[in-house]
Amino acid sequence: MPKTSQDYSVRVYYEDTDAGGIVYYANYLKFFERARTEWLRSLDISQAKFLEQNIGFVVRKVEMNNVASAKLDDLLNVNSTIVTLKRASLVFHQQITNQAQHIICTATVQVACVDFQSHNGQRAKPVAIPESILGAFKRVC
């Protein structure tokens, strides 16, 4: 049966926190990014391979809701689900919970596939998601 979501574990290190041992809010974005990247890896998708072809994914929009605080040494789970899949973009719903299953942070992240070679100093142009990636996503959605 296809996996419609992916879980990724991350431990909170000292470098992720402020002086009080609380995770700095921007680091949740890093945790979300790592989770999406590891999901691609689990589908045998190499972002480096596509970057060699000047194709990549960029975050177009993020809506994040910080619900509670994660702390130093917490073991967090980042759950990622694709909620919308289009020809050149996709939307993830992501949620971070702590080891007690309390929600720490949620985000809706819109990611676009772009051609980096086409930008010539301007905004990179959207391009269709390569079929190998699109097919892998369709199998899990």
C-alpha positions as CSV (number, residue, x, y, z in Angstrom):
1,M,0.0,0.0,0.0
2,P,1.4,3.4,-0.9
3,K,2.7,5.6,1.9
4,T,0.7,8.9,1.9
5,S,2.8,10.5,4.6
6,Q,6.3,10.3,5.9
7,D,7.7,10.5,9.4
8,Y,11.2,11.9,10.2
9,S,12.8,12.0,13.7
10,V,15.0,14.8,14.8
11,R,16.7,15.4,18.2
12,V,16.9,19.0,19.5
13,Y,20.5,19.9,19.9
14,Y,22.0,22.9,21.8
15,E,22.6,24.7,18.5
16,D,18.9,24.6,17.8
17,T,18.0,26.5,21.0
18,D,18.2,29.9,22.5
19,A,19.9,30.7,25.8
20,G,16.9,29.2,27.7
21,G,17.0,25.8,26.0
22,I,13.9,26.5,23.8
23,V,14.0,25.8,20.1
24,Y,14.4,29.0,18.1
25,Y,11.3,29.3,15.8
26,A,13.2,29.5,12.5
27,N,14.7,26.1,13.2
28,Y,11.3,24.5,12.8
29,L,11.6,25.5,9.1
30,K,14.9,23.6,8.9
31,F,13.3,20.5,10.5
32,F,10.5,20.7,7.9
33,E,13.0,21.0,5.1
34,R,15.0,18.0,6.3
35,A,11.8,15.9,6.5
36,R,10.8,16.7,2.9
37,T,14.3,16.0,1.7
38,E,14.5,12.7,3.5
39,W,11.1,11.7,2.0
40,L,12.5,12.3,-1.4
41,R,15.5,10.2,-0.5
42,S,13.2,7.4,0.6
43,L,11.6,7.5,-2.9
44,D,15.1,7.2,-4.5
45,I,14.9,10.8,-5.7
46,S,18.2,12.7,-5.8
47,Q,17.9,16.4,-5.7
48,A,21.6,16.7,-6.7
49,K,20.8,14.9,-9.9
50,F,18.2,17.4,-10.9
51,L,20.3,20.4,-9.8
52,E,22.9,19.1,-12.3
53,Q,20.1,19.7,-14.9
54,N,19.3,23.2,-13.4
55,I,16.0,22.0,-12.0
56,G,15.1,22.3,-8.4
57,F,12.4,22.9,-5.8
58,V,11.9,26.2,-4.1
59,V,9.6,27.1,-1.3
60,R,7.1,29.6,-2.6
61,K,4.9,30.0,0.5
62,V,4.9,28.9,4.1
63,E,2.2,29.3,6.7
64,M,3.5,28.2,10.1
65,N,1.7,27.9,13.4
66,N,3.9,27.6,16.5
67,V,1.7,25.8,19.1
68,A,4.1,25.0,21.9
69,S,7.8,25.0,22.5
70,A,10.3,22.2,21.9
71,K,13.2,22.0,24.3
72,L,16.8,20.9,24.4
73,D,17.1,17.1,24.0
74,D,13.5,16.6,22.9
75,L,13.0,13.9,20.3
76,L,10.6,15.3,17.7
77,N,8.7,13.6,15.0
78,V,8.1,15.6,11.7
79,N,5.1,14.2,9.8
80,S,4.8,15.3,6.1
81,T,1.8,14.8,3.9
82,I,1.3,15.9,0.3
83,V,-2.1,17.6,0.2
84,T,-2.0,19.0,-3.3
85,L,0.0,17.8,-6.3
86,K,0.0,19.8,-9.5
87,R,2.2,19.7,-12.6
88,A,4.8,22.2,-11.4
89,S,4.1,22.5,-7.7
90,L,2.9,20.7,-4.6
91,V,1.7,21.5,-1.2
92,F,2.8,19.8,2.0
93,H,1.1,19.8,5.4
94,Q,3.7,19.2,8.0
95,Q,3.4,18.7,11.7
96,I,6.0,18.4,14.5
97,T,5.1,16.6,17.7
98,N,7.2,15.8,20.7
99,Q,7.8,12.4,22.4
100,A,4.5,12.9,24.4
101,Q,2.7,13.3,21.0
102,H,1.9,17.0,21.8
103,I,1.8,19.2,18.7
104,I,4.7,21.7,18.7
105,C,4.4,23.3,15.3
106,T,2.4,22.9,12.0
107,A,3.0,24.3,8.6
108,T,1.6,24.3,5.1
109,V,4.4,24.6,2.6
110,Q,3.9,25.3,-1.1
111,V,6.9,24.1,-3.2
112,A,7.4,25.0,-6.9
113,C,9.6,23.2,-9.4
114,V,11.8,25.7,-11.3
115,D,14.4,25.9,-14.0
116,F,17.3,27.8,-12.5
117,Q,19.0,28.2,-15.9
118,S,16.1,30.3,-17.2
119,H,16.3,33.1,-14.6
120,N,19.1,35.3,-16.0
121,G,19.1,37.4,-12.9
122,Q,15.3,37.4,-12.7
123,R,13.0,35.0,-10.9
124,A,13.5,31.4,-11.9
125,K,10.7,30.1,-14.2
126,P,8.3,27.4,-13.1
127,V,8.8,24.1,-15.0
128,A,6.9,20.8,-14.9
129,I,8.1,18.5,-12.2
130,P,10.2,15.8,-13.9
131,E,8.1,12.7,-14.6
132,S,10.3,10.5,-12.4
133,I,9.5,12.7,-9.4
134,L,5.9,13.3,-10.4
135,G,5.3,9.5,-10.8
136,A,6.9,8.8,-7.4
137,F,4.6,11.4,-5.7
138,K,1.5,10.1,-7.5
139,R,2.3,6.6,-6.2
140,V,2.2,8.0,-2.6
141,C,-0.7,10.4,-2.9
